[in-house]
Amino acid sequence: MENYWFLDEQAQSLGYNYFKSDQRVLVRVNVPCKYLGPLVLKAFSNHPKFWDVITLEDDPRVPQLLWDEYENLDWKNILSGQVIANSYCVRKGLSRKAQLSMFLSKYIRKHPNCALSKAVPPTIVVDLWDAFDSSLAELGISFRNRLESCLWEVKLLFEDKSKQAKYIMKPSASNKGAEVNVFDTYEKFKGIISEWTDIREWVVQSYVERPLLLKKRKFHVRVYVVAVSSLQVYVYQNVLLLTSLDPYNPSDTDNKLSHITNTFQQQDHPNFVEADCVLLLEDMESILSNDRNIPLSEAKSIISKMMKDIGVITGEVFDAYKGEFSVFQPLPNCFEVYGVDFLIDEDFQVWLLEVNPGPDFKQTGKRLQPVIQTLVNGMVSIVTDTFFSKPAASYPSFERMNDGILHSMAEADSALVRMNECLETVLKECLIEGTGTESDFVAKTKNAMDTATELSKQLAACLEAEKHKRGHDKVKLKLLQKGFINSMKQLQEAQRIYARRHEAVIEYDLIKTACISTDDLKKAKEERDMALEIAEDAVQVNKAVVAVGKLVQEQTATITQIK
């Protein structure tokens, strides 16, 4: 456990055991929002034989579950695994737009063919801390020069005067569409930066130039995602479509009401009509049919594919934070709902915009409040089953994502079988006589090798988690551990054979395509081996020098002491 968590209290929470009892379970509900609060209470009332709800602050009973604002939660008991809570403690990697961009970029570099690689607009993180650093001012560096040094990446975007492009800028830590601006000149960007001097970090993204329009308005898709324990991800299928207030005008970047689709920014405008700006997914079918003359059957297929893409992208977003515990810690005794925003372009490609912990549900409005009630009902059912019973195979209106986590020994058994099958595939291809092209070899083996490696990580995590559960089957766990150890030995052998075979295939490709002769290849390998020997000798020499230096220091100290 010490390999995964940074605080002792968090390590203790990994040992959290699901509460199983015939007694009723206490939940303390304190939701200040008048829109959401009654919905939460009603959702718990749907389980009258299971839950007792505490709403009074002076109630002496100790709850097993807390549903409260983030700032009010009892984090000491949550981190020690004593109580379940409706929020993760550390999730700034998702909520801060700059960190979201950095960690998704890191994931994309590792998985260049993932869905996220085509779903995240090109992004620049603008860090202004140096511009306002007083120590640099003391060195005689002017504010103007300090600011320019922070903005150089954005300035480069406008060096080619022949290209006309728009960008959207957002403060890294803001929400509800605050201070979001569209700009098409460096001067406008710099002016906005200079106006908001209290904001130290921005993200600048390429503007999606051809957004799909509904009734001539730009819109974004709001998807609610429920993350449970560490980590199951459920995507709520009743999504919202939030439109701009004014018709879309790409040439007028100063009219925010034409470009910004956040309802919070529109609600006080005299022209705001909730029914026009807050729509449901099913509304999209008829609008596509009317606006673009698309048959209803085709519109349904488009929406179905869009939801599938959204599910895959969402799964990869959470997958990107595996092991990134400094910015996202999915504690096993916590759960949380996120508002994830997407944009759709005219080619029906899905673009990820941002992830919002603690979304503002009241922006949904009264007309569609039943949609949020269904969401909260589903959350309570998922939480009830996950922490106090057994998760169901499915939940109405929710789609469970492939979270890459093995939740039971039965799932681990199946994963071990798949891992061994993948290793057999790799070894079979590696041991075939003859040499094909590198592309053929990679096509036949890489996916199986990557899958086996990923399954080994999932199995290791599952075995660690099962070991800390009370009442686990020790015999089954021991057999599973034994099988896993044997498979890991096979994986190591397969990796060694795979590397040698891959090298041989590359050499054959080079010789066959006359890129290099056999003699030159042999000579290059000899030079490489010689360089490795020299490097190894250098390491040994360096160790000897360090040892001699240490001995000299000791002898010098001894002589000094004698004197």
Secondary structure, DSSP 8 states (H G I E B T S, - for coil): -TTT-SSHHHHHHHT------SS-EEEEEE---TTTHHHHHHHHHT-TTTEEEE--TT--S--SEEEE-GGGS-HHHHHTTSSEESS-S--HHHHSHHHHHHHHHHHHHH-TTSGGGGTS--EEEEE-TGGG-HHHHHTT--HHHHHHHHSHHHHHTTS-TT----EEEEETT--TTTT-EEESSHHHHHHHHHH-TT--EEEEEE--SSB-EETTEEEEEEEEEEEETTTEEEEES--EEEE-SS---TT-TT-HHHH---GGGTTTSTT--HHHHEEEHHHHHHHHHHHH---HHHHHHHHHHHHHHHHHHHHHHHHTTTT-TTT----TTBEEEEEEEEEEBTT--EEEEEEEES--GGGG-STTHHHHHHHHHHHHHHHHHHHHS---S-BTTEEE---S---SHHHHHHHHHHHHHHHHHHHHHHTSSS---HHHHHHHHHHHHHHHHHHHHHHHHHHHHHHTSTT--HHHHHHHHHHHHHHHHHHHHHHHHHHHHHHHHHHHHHHHTTSS-HHHHHHHHHHHHHHHHHHHHHHHHHHHHHHHHHHHHHHHHHHHHH-
